[in-house]
């Protein structure tokens, strides 16, 4: 039992160090500098990954692609609403660094970008509110609007992947 605890602790520490080391890498493998722009990029990357994961789980349950767990759905919907409200925080002026998919139009059309972020937050909050009051059944019809609000911002403000 004691050996198992040490193994678990060692594995946990190794994983934590790997995650910390990975946080300073751009998606292309290059290092991200420690400038405010680099920090904003790292923030965006982490936030967008969390948003994508929570959204994918909610969508999967709403569409019957993964088993429904009402408590998890409610929690993830609430989490998503909070995360959605944090979206613009990672977009300090001109924070395009190596590996960033952000386009300069974010800053030249800031008021539109902020409106799209608010639309996303509102859509996520509607799902969270419906989930809290009526579960997956009440919220499932609202999940599509979350995805649409993501796309409404990504199309004009996010660089498309090479070949995609």
Secondary structure as UniProt FT lines:
FT   HELIX           2..23
FT   TURN            27..28
FT   HELIX           36..62
FT   TURN            63..64
FT   HELIX           70..84
FT   TURN            85..86
FT   HELIX           87..90
FT   TURN            93..94
FT   TURN            98..99
FT   HELIX           105..108
FT   HELIX           110..139
FT   HELIX           140..142
FT   HELIX           143..157
FT   TURN            162..163
//
